[in-house]
Amino acid sequence: MRYPAAEKLEIIRLVERSHLPAKQTLDKLSVPRTTFYRWYAQYRTGGEASLQDKAPLPGRIWNRIPDKIRERILTLALDQPELSPRELAITFTDTQGYIVSESSVYRLLKAPDLVTSPAFIVMKAADEFQDKTTAINQQWQTDFTYLKIIGWGWMYLSTILDDFSRYVVAWKLCTGMTSRDVTETLELALQTTGQVTSPAIWLTGSVTMA
C-alpha cells in the first residue's frame, strides 16, 4: 500500500507522541516496522519533502543488444537488402562473432521499416487451377527450400511434387537456384516416372504432363 507524504508524516508524529512502544503503535496502525523506520530515516535526513514517492527509473534490460551492435546489424541490412531477418541473423552471427536471434533482427529492422516484403504471389481461392487433377502425373509443382548446413554454407533443396498425390516425385540438393538445377531435378522425375515432357515448361513453376 502506498501512503501520501502527508500520511507518512502523520504516522511518524503519532509514533513519536504515543505513550506506547513503537511496535505496539505500528501494529495498531497496521504499518510494518521496516517500512516505518525507512520513512523515519528519510524524514530525519531530508525532511517532509523526502517522504514523497519518486517515480521509478526504467531498469536496464539485461539482454538488450548494445547500440554499437545494433548499428552494425543495420549496416549489414543496408549493405545486403536481399537477406531476410533470418539470413541476416545467421550471417551476422557467423561473420561478426556476436549471436543475435531472428526475432531480435526483425524487431530492429521493423522500427526503421527495413523489413523487405517476401517475394511471393498471393493466390485467391478463385485463382486456383480450373482443371483439377484426377490422377497422378497430370501436373507437377516445383519449389526450392533453402537451409544452412554448419560448415558447408547455404544449400537449396529442389523438389518436384505431384499435384494429385502430393508425393515428392524427385528431389536434388543444390548449391544454387538456377534453371539448370530445376532442369536436372525434372530429368530425375522423368526417369523415375517414365513420363516425357519439355523441361522448358518447368521453368514457369509447374508442369502439366501431356
MODELLER restraints for C-alpha pairs under 7 A, 6 or more apart:
rsr = mdl.restraints
at = mdl.atoms
rsr.add(forms.Gaussian(group=physical.xy_distance, feature=features.Distance(at['CA:4:A'], at['CA:52:A']), mean=6.95, stdev=0.5))
rsr.add(forms.Gaussian(group=physical.xy_distance, feature=features.Distance(at['CA:5:A'], at['CA:51:A']), mean=5.02, stdev=0.5))
rsr.add(forms.Gaussian(group=physical.xy_distance, feature=features.Distance(at['CA:5:A'], at['CA:52:A']), mean=5.06, stdev=0.5))
rsr.add(forms.Gaussian(group=physical.xy_distance, feature=features.Distance(at['CA:8:A'], at['CA:51:A']), mean=7.00, stdev=0.5))
rsr.add(forms.Gaussian(group=physical.xy_distance, feature=features.Distance(at['CA:9:A'], at['CA:48:A']), mean=6.88, stdev=0.5))
rsr.add(forms.Gaussian(group=physical.xy_distance, feature=features.Distance(at['CA:12:A'], at['CA:40:A']), mean=6.82, stdev=0.5))
rsr.add(forms.Gaussian(group=physical.xy_distance, feature=features.Distance(at['CA:15:A'], at['CA:22:A']), mean=5.92, stdev=0.5))
rsr.add(forms.Gaussian(group=physical.xy_distance, feature=features.Distance(at['CA:15:A'], at['CA:25:A']), mean=6.29, stdev=0.5))
rsr.add(forms.Gaussian(group=physical.xy_distance, feature=features.Distance(at['CA:23:A'], at['CA:33:A']), mean=6.97, stdev=0.5))
rsr.add(forms.Gaussian(group=physical.xy_distance, feature=features.Distance(at['CA:26:A'], at['CA:32:A']), mean=6.76, stdev=0.5))
rsr.add(forms.Gaussian(group=physical.xy_distance, feature=features.Distance(at['CA:26:A'], at['CA:33:A']), mean=6.75, stdev=0.5))
rsr.add(forms.Gaussian(group=physical.xy_distance, feature=features.Distance(at['CA:39:A'], at['CA:51:A']), mean=6.59, stdev=0.5))
rsr.add(forms.Gaussian(group=physical.xy_distance, feature=features.Distance(at['CA:42:A'], at['CA:50:A']), mean=5.84, stdev=0.5))
rsr.add(forms.Gaussian(group=physical.xy_distance, feature=features.Distance(at['CA:42:A'], at['CA:51:A']), mean=6.59, stdev=0.5))
rsr.add(forms.Gaussian(group=physical.xy_distance, feature=features.Distance(at['CA:43:A'], at['CA:50:A']), mean=6.16, stdev=0.5))
rsr.add(forms.Gaussian(group=physical.xy_distance, feature=features.Distance(at['CA:43:A'], at['CA:51:A']), mean=6.48, stdev=0.5))
rsr.add(forms.Gaussian(group=physical.xy_distance, feature=features.Distance(at['CA:77:A'], at['CA:88:A']), mean=6.92, stdev=0.5))
rsr.add(forms.Gaussian(group=physical.xy_distance, feature=features.Distance(at['CA:85:A'], at['CA:102:A']), mean=5.64, stdev=0.5))
rsr.add(forms.Gaussian(group=physical.xy_distance, feature=features.Distance(at['CA:85:A'], at['CA:105:A']), mean=5.73, stdev=0.5))
rsr.add(forms.Gaussian(group=physical.xy_distance, feature=features.Distance(at['CA:85:A'], at['CA:106:A']), mean=5.42, stdev=0.5))
rsr.add(forms.Gaussian(group=physical.xy_distance, feature=features.Distance(at['CA:86:A'], at['CA:102:A']), mean=4.81, stdev=0.5))
rsr.add(forms.Gaussian(group=physical.xy_distance, feature=features.Distance(at['CA:89:A'], at['CA:100:A']), mean=5.72, stdev=0.5))
rsr.add(forms.Gaussian(group=physical.xy_distance, feature=features.Distance(at['CA:89:A'], at['CA:101:A']), mean=5.84, stdev=0.5))
rsr.add(forms.Gaussian(group=physical.xy_distance, feature=features.Distance(at['CA:89:A'], at['CA:102:A']), mean=5.36, stdev=0.5))
rsr.add(forms.Gaussian(group=physical.xy_distance, feature=features.Distance(at['CA:89:A'], at['CA:105:A']), mean=6.29, stdev=0.5))
rsr.add(forms.Gaussian(group=physical.xy_distance, feature=features.Distance(at['CA:93:A'], at['CA:99:A']), mean=4.82, stdev=0.5))
rsr.add(forms.Gaussian(group=physical.xy_distance, feature=features.Distance(at['CA:93:A'], at['CA:100:A']), mean=6.39, stdev=0.5))
rsr.add(forms.Gaussian(group=physical.xy_distance, feature=features.Distance(at['CA:109:A'], at['CA:115:A']), mean=5.60, stdev=0.5))
rsr.add(forms.Gaussian(group=physical.xy_distance, feature=features.Distance(at['CA:133:A'], at['CA:139:A']), mean=6.90, stdev=0.5))
rsr.add(forms.Gaussian(group=physical.xy_distance, feature=features.Distance(at['CA:133:A'], at['CA:164:A']), mean=5.68, stdev=0.5))
rsr.add(forms.Gaussian(group=physical.xy_distance, feature=features.Distance(at['CA:134:A'], at['CA:164:A']), mean=6.69, stdev=0.5))
rsr.add(forms.Gaussian(group=physical.xy_distance, feature=features.Distance(at['CA:135:A'], at['CA:164:A']), mean=5.97, stdev=0.5))
rsr.add(forms.Gaussian(group=physical.xy_distance, feature=features.Distance(at['CA:136:A'], at['CA:162:A']), mean=6.63, stdev=0.5))
rsr.add(forms.Gaussian(group=physical.xy_distance, feature=features.Distance(at['CA:136:A'], at['CA:164:A']), mean=5.44, stdev=0.5))
rsr.add(forms.Gaussian(group=physical.xy_distance, feature=features.Distance(at['CA:136:A'], at['CA:165:A']), mean=6.16, stdev=0.5))
rsr.add(forms.Gaussian(group=physical.xy_distance, feature=features.Distance(at['CA:137:A'], at['CA:162:A']), mean=6.31, stdev=0.5))
rsr.add(forms.Gaussian(group=physical.xy_distance, feature=features.Distance(at['CA:137:A'], at['CA:209:A']), mean=6.32, stdev=0.5))
rsr.add(forms.Gaussian(group=physical.xy_distance, feature=features.Distance(at['CA:138:A'], at['CA:208:A']), mean=5.94, stdev=0.5))
rsr.add(forms.Gaussian(group=physical.xy_distance, feature=features.Distance(at['CA:138:A'], at['CA:209:A']), mean=4.88, stdev=0.5))
rsr.add(forms.Gaussian(group=physical.xy_distance, feature=features.Distance(at['CA:139:A'], at['CA:162:A']), mean=6.27, stdev=0.5))
rsr.add(forms.Gaussian(group=physical.xy_distance, feature=features.Distance(at['CA:139:A'], at['CA:163:A']), mean=5.59, stdev=0.5))
rsr.add(forms.Gaussian(group=physical.xy_distance, feature=features.Distance(at['CA:139:A'], at['CA:207:A']), mean=5.62, stdev=0.5))
rsr.add(forms.Gaussian(group=physical.xy_distance, feature=features.Distance(at['CA:139:A'], at['CA:208:A']), mean=4.35, stdev=0.5))
rsr.add(forms.Gaussian(group=physical.xy_distance, feature=features.Distance(at['CA:139:A'], at['CA:209:A']), mean=5.51, stdev=0.5))
rsr.add(forms.Gaussian(group=physical.xy_distance, feature=features.Distance(at['CA:140:A'], at['CA:160:A']), mean=6.37, stdev=0.5))
rsr.add(forms.Gaussian(group=physical.xy_distance, feature=features.Distance(at['CA:140:A'], at['CA:161:A']), mean=5.47, stdev=0.5))
rsr.add(forms.Gaussian(group=physical.xy_distance, feature=features.Distance(at['CA:140:A'], at['CA:162:A']), mean=4.59, stdev=0.5))
rsr.add(forms.Gaussian(group=physical.xy_distance, feature=features.Distance(at['CA:140:A'], at['CA:163:A']), mean=5.43, stdev=0.5))
rsr.add(forms.Gaussian(group=physical.xy_distance, feature=features.Distance(at['CA:140:A'], at['CA:206:A']), mean=5.64, stdev=0.5))
rsr.add(forms.Gaussian(group=physical.xy_distance, feature=features.Distance(at['CA:140:A'], at['CA:207:A']), mean=5.09, stdev=0.5))
rsr.add(forms.Gaussian(group=physical.xy_distance, feature=features.Distance(at['CA:140:A'], at['CA:208:A']), mean=6.39, stdev=0.5))
rsr.add(forms.Gaussian(group=physical.xy_distance, feature=features.Distance(at['CA:141:A'], at['CA:160:A']), mean=5.59, stdev=0.5))
rsr.add(forms.Gaussian(group=physical.xy_distance, feature=features.Distance(at['CA:141:A'], at['CA:161:A']), mean=5.03, stdev=0.5))
rsr.add(forms.Gaussian(group=physical.xy_distance, feature=features.Distance(at['CA:141:A'], at['CA:162:A']), mean=6.35, stdev=0.5))
rsr.add(forms.Gaussian(group=physical.xy_distance, feature=features.Distance(at['CA:141:A'], at['CA:163:A']), mean=6.42, stdev=0.5))
rsr.add(forms.Gaussian(group=physical.xy_distance, feature=features.Distance(at['CA:141:A'], at['CA:205:A']), mean=6.46, stdev=0.5))
rsr.add(forms.Gaussian(group=physical.xy_distance, feature=features.Distance(at['CA:141:A'], at['CA:206:A']), mean=4.48, stdev=0.5))
rsr.add(forms.Gaussian(group=physical.xy_distance, feature=features.Distance(at['CA:141:A'], at['CA:207:A']), mean=6.45, stdev=0.5))
rsr.add(forms.Gaussian(group=physical.xy_distance, feature=features.Distance(at['CA:142:A'], at['CA:159:A']), mean=5.75, stdev=0.5))
rsr.add(forms.Gaussian(group=physical.xy_distance, feature=features.Distance(at['CA:142:A'], at['CA:160:A']), mean=4.70, stdev=0.5))
rsr.add(forms.Gaussian(group=physical.xy_distance, feature=features.Distance(at['CA:142:A'], at['CA:161:A']), mean=6.31, stdev=0.5))
rsr.add(forms.Gaussian(group=physical.xy_distance, feature=features.Distance(at['CA:142:A'], at['CA:205:A']), mean=5.60, stdev=0.5))
rsr.add(forms.Gaussian(group=physical.xy_distance, feature=features.Distance(at['CA:142:A'], at['CA:206:A']), mean=5.82, stdev=0.5))
rsr.add(forms.Gaussian(group=physical.xy_distance, feature=features.Distance(at['CA:143:A'], at['CA:158:A']), mean=5.99, stdev=0.5))
rsr.add(forms.Gaussian(group=physical.xy_distance, feature=features.Distance(at['CA:143:A'], at['CA:159:A']), mean=5.58, stdev=0.5))
rsr.add(forms.Gaussian(group=physical.xy_distance, feature=features.Distance(at['CA:143:A'], at['CA:160:A']), mean=6.82, stdev=0.5))
rsr.add(forms.Gaussian(group=physical.xy_distance, feature=features.Distance(at['CA:144:A'], at['CA:156:A']), mean=6.30, stdev=0.5))
rsr.add(forms.Gaussian(group=physical.xy_distance, feature=features.Distance(at['CA:144:A'], at['CA:157:A']), mean=5.44, stdev=0.5))
rsr.add(forms.Gaussian(group=physical.xy_distance, feature=features.Distance(at['CA:144:A'], at['CA:158:A']), mean=4.72, stdev=0.5))
rsr.add(forms.Gaussian(group=physical.xy_distance, feature=features.Distance(at['CA:144:A'], at['CA:159:A']), mean=6.49, stdev=0.5))
rsr.add(forms.Gaussian(group=physical.xy_distance, feature=features.Distance(at['CA:145:A'], at['CA:156:A']), mean=5.61, stdev=0.5))
rsr.add(forms.Gaussian(group=physical.xy_distance, feature=features.Distance(at['CA:145:A'], at['CA:157:A']), mean=5.02, stdev=0.5))
rsr.add(forms.Gaussian(group=physical.xy_distance, feature=features.Distance(at['CA:145:A'], at['CA:158:A']), mean=6.73, stdev=0.5))
rsr.add(forms.Gaussian(group=physical.xy_distance, feature=features.Distance(at['CA:146:A'], at['CA:154:A']), mean=6.91, stdev=0.5))
rsr.add(forms.Gaussian(group=physical.xy_distance, feature=features.Distance(at['CA:146:A'], at['CA:155:A']), mean=5.80, stdev=0.5))
rsr.add(forms.Gaussian(group=physical.xy_distance, feature=features.Distance(at['CA:146:A'], at['CA:156:A']), mean=4.38, stdev=0.5))
rsr.add(forms.Gaussian(group=physical.xy_distance, feature=features.Distance(at['CA:146:A'], at['CA:157:A']), mean=6.16, stdev=0.5))
rsr.add(forms.Gaussian(group=physical.xy_distance, feature=features.Distance(at['CA:147:A'], at['CA:154:A']), mean=5.80, stdev=0.5))
rsr.add(forms.Gaussian(group=physical.xy_distance, feature=features.Distance(at['CA:147:A'], at['CA:155:A']), mean=5.50, stdev=0.5))
rsr.add(forms.Gaussian(group=physical.xy_distance, feature=features.Distance(at['CA:147:A'], at['CA:156:A']), mean=6.36, stdev=0.5))
rsr.add(forms.Gaussian(group=physical.xy_distance, feature=features.Distance(at['CA:148:A'], at['CA:154:A']), mean=4.39, stdev=0.5))
rsr.add(forms.Gaussian(group=physical.xy_distance, feature=features.Distance(at['CA:148:A'], at['CA:155:A']), mean=5.99, stdev=0.5))
rsr.add(forms.Gaussian(group=physical.xy_distance, feature=features.Distance(at['CA:155:A'], at['CA:173:A']), mean=6.82, stdev=0.5))
rsr.add(forms.Gaussian(group=physical.xy_distance, feature=features.Distance(at['CA:155:A'], at['CA:174:A']), mean=5.91, stdev=0.5))
rsr.add(forms.Gaussian(group=physical.xy_distance, feature=features.Distance(at['CA:155:A'], at['CA:175:A']), mean=5.08, stdev=0.5))
rsr.add(forms.Gaussian(group=physical.xy_distance, feature=features.Distance(at['CA:155:A'], at['CA:176:A']), mean=6.98, stdev=0.5))
rsr.add(forms.Gaussian(group=physical.xy_distance, feature=features.Distance(at['CA:156:A'], at['CA:173:A']), mean=5.78, stdev=0.5))
rsr.add(forms.Gaussian(group=physical.xy_distance, feature=features.Distance(at['CA:156:A'], at['CA:174:A']), mean=4.99, stdev=0.5))
rsr.add(forms.Gaussian(group=physical.xy_distance, feature=features.Distance(at['CA:156:A'], at['CA:175:A']), mean=5.89, stdev=0.5))
rsr.add(forms.Gaussian(group=physical.xy_distance, feature=features.Distance(at['CA:156:A'], at['CA:176:A']), mean=6.06, stdev=0.5))
rsr.add(forms.Gaussian(group=physical.xy_distance, feature=features.Distance(at['CA:156:A'], at['CA:177:A']), mean=6.78, stdev=0.5))
rsr.add(forms.Gaussian(group=physical.xy_distance, feature=features.Distance(at['CA:157:A'], at['CA:171:A']), mean=6.94, stdev=0.5))
rsr.add(forms.Gaussian(group=physical.xy_distance, feature=features.Distance(at['CA:157:A'], at['CA:172:A']), mean=5.87, stdev=0.5))
rsr.add(forms.Gaussian(group=physical.xy_distance, feature=features.Distance(at['CA:157:A'], at['CA:173:A']), mean=4.62, stdev=0.5))
rsr.add(forms.Gaussian(group=physical.xy_distance, feature=features.Distance(at['CA:157:A'], at['CA:174:A']), mean=6.07, stdev=0.5))
rsr.add(forms.Gaussian(group=physical.xy_distance, feature=features.Distance(at['CA:158:A'], at['CA:171:A']), mean=5.49, stdev=0.5))
rsr.add(forms.Gaussian(group=physical.xy_distance, feature=features.Distance(at['CA:158:A'], at['CA:172:A']), mean=5.16, stdev=0.5))
rsr.add(forms.Gaussian(group=physical.xy_distance, feature=features.Distance(at['CA:158:A'], at['CA:173:A']), mean=6.23, stdev=0.5))
rsr.add(forms.Gaussian(group=physical.xy_distance, feature=features.Distance(at['CA:158:A'], at['CA:174:A']), mean=7.00, stdev=0.5))
rsr.add(forms.Gaussian(group=physical.xy_distance, feature=features.Distance(at['CA:158:A'], at['CA:182:A']), mean=6.76, stdev=0.5))
rsr.add(forms.Gaussian(group=physical.xy_distance, feature=features.Distance(at['CA:158:A'], at['CA:185:A']), mean=6.77, stdev=0.5))
rsr.add(forms.Gaussian(group=physical.xy_distance, feature=features.Distance(at['CA:159:A'], at['CA:168:A']), mean=6.77, stdev=0.5))
rsr.add(forms.Gaussian(group=physical.xy_distance, feature=features.Distance(at['CA:159:A'], at['CA:170:A']), mean=5.89, stdev=0.5))
rsr.add(forms.Gaussian(group=physical.xy_distance, feature=features.Distance(at['CA:159:A'], at['CA:171:A']), mean=4.29, stdev=0.5))
rsr.add(forms.Gaussian(group=physical.xy_distance, feature=features.Distance(at['CA:159:A'], at['CA:172:A']), mean=6.56, stdev=0.5))
rsr.add(forms.Gaussian(group=physical.xy_distance, feature=features.Distance(at['CA:160:A'], at['CA:168:A']), mean=5.73, stdev=0.5))
rsr.add(forms.Gaussian(group=physical.xy_distance, feature=features.Distance(at['CA:160:A'], at['CA:169:A']), mean=5.57, stdev=0.5))
rsr.add(forms.Gaussian(group=physical.xy_distance, feature=features.Distance(at['CA:160:A'], at['CA:170:A']), mean=5.38, stdev=0.5))
rsr.add(forms.Gaussian(group=physical.xy_distance, feature=features.Distance(at['CA:160:A'], at['CA:171:A']), mean=6.31, stdev=0.5))
rsr.add(forms.Gaussian(group=physical.xy_distance, feature=features.Distance(at['CA:161:A'], at['CA:167:A']), mean=5.60, stdev=0.5))
rsr.add(forms.Gaussian(group=physical.xy_distance, feature=features.Distance(at['CA:161:A'], at['CA:168:A']), mean=4.42, stdev=0.5))
rsr.add(forms.Gaussian(group=physical.xy_distance, feature=features.Distance(at['CA:161:A'], at['CA:169:A']), mean=5.63, stdev=0.5))
rsr.add(forms.Gaussian(group=physical.xy_distance, feature=features.Distance(at['CA:162:A'], at['CA:168:A']), mean=6.33, stdev=0.5))
rsr.add(forms.Gaussian(group=physical.xy_distance, feature=features.Distance(at['CA:162:A'], at['CA:169:A']), mean=6.34, stdev=0.5))
rsr.add(forms.Gaussian(group=physical.xy_distance, feature=features.Distance(at['CA:169:A'], at['CA:189:A']), mean=5.67, stdev=0.5))
rsr.add(forms.Gaussian(group=physical.xy_distance, feature=features.Distance(at['CA:170:A'], at['CA:185:A']), mean=6.48, stdev=0.5))
rsr.add(forms.Gaussian(group=physical.xy_distance, feature=features.Distance(at['CA:170:A'], at['CA:188:A']), mean=6.08, stdev=0.5))
rsr.add(forms.Gaussian(group=physical.xy_distance, feature=features.Distance(at['CA:170:A'], at['CA:189:A']), mean=4.97, stdev=0.5))
rsr.add(forms.Gaussian(group=physical.xy_distance, feature=features.Distance(at['CA:171:A'], at['CA:185:A']), mean=6.10, stdev=0.5))
rsr.add(forms.Gaussian(group=physical.xy_distance, feature=features.Distance(at['CA:172:A'], at['CA:185:A']), mean=5.91, stdev=0.5))
rsr.add(forms.Gaussian(group=physical.xy_distance, feature=features.Distance(at['CA:174:A'], at['CA:181:A']), mean=6.82, stdev=0.5))
rsr.add(forms.Gaussian(group=physical.xy_distance, feature=features.Distance(at['CA:179:A'], at['CA:203:A']), mean=6.91, stdev=0.5))
rsr.add(forms.Gaussian(group=physical.xy_distance, feature=features.Distance(at['CA:183:A'], at['CA:199:A']), mean=5.97, stdev=0.5))
rsr.add(forms.Gaussian(group=physical.xy_distance, feature=features.Distance(at['CA:186:A'], at['CA:199:A']), mean=6.68, stdev=0.5))
rsr.add(forms.Gaussian(group=physical.xy_distance, feature=features.Distance(at['CA:190:A'], at['CA:196:A']), mean=6.52, stdev=0.5))
rsr.add(forms.Gaussian(group=physical.xy_distance, feature=features.Distance(at['CA:197:A'], at['CA:209:A']), mean=6.52, stdev=0.5))
rsr.add(forms.Gaussian(group=physical.xy_distance, feature=features.Distance(at['CA:197:A'], at['CA:210:A']), mean=6.84, stdev=0.5))
rsr.add(forms.Gaussian(group=physical.xy_distance, feature=features.Distance(at['CA:201:A'], at['CA:207:A']), mean=6.03, stdev=0.5))
